[in-house]
Amino acid sequence: MVAPNLLSISTVTAKTAVANIVSTASSNVVTNASGSNTLVKINSLILTNTDTANAVAATAAVLRSTITYKLASNISVPANSSLISISKDANIYLEEGDALNVSAGANNIQAVCSYEIVS
């Protein structure tokens, strides 16, 4: 696994990923493929509950080598509201083979993630 030296990068590409979290299964919102020779800098992750009546529990995590490292665990997102799970003042870096994963207790969570691919 080769991580780029942040002092000698040649390219930074800004991206936004979106995902509907369907059922209670987890979803990879952003993935940094093995062998990509890149680093993915997560700037923000916003979770929105589209249910108009009920709060929904959501979990955000980094997956590395089949192990889940939770960033936010079963955080209640109020009905018709948003929660900033990751903000720019607390960046997360995904190395090669890592993924940013979101799961929820119901179908009503949408995830929006701002990130940069660094190479």
CORSULUR-V302507 format. One record per helix or strand of 3 or more residues. SS is the DSSP state (2 for helix, 1 for strand). FROM is the first residue (numbers start at 1). TO is the last residue. Records with the same first field share a line. If there is no record, write none. Layout:
BEGIN
SS: FROM-TO, FROM-TO
END
This chain:
BEGIN
1: 12-21, 27-31, 39-49, 56-64, 67-77, 82-86, 92-94, 99-104, 109-118
2: 88-90
END
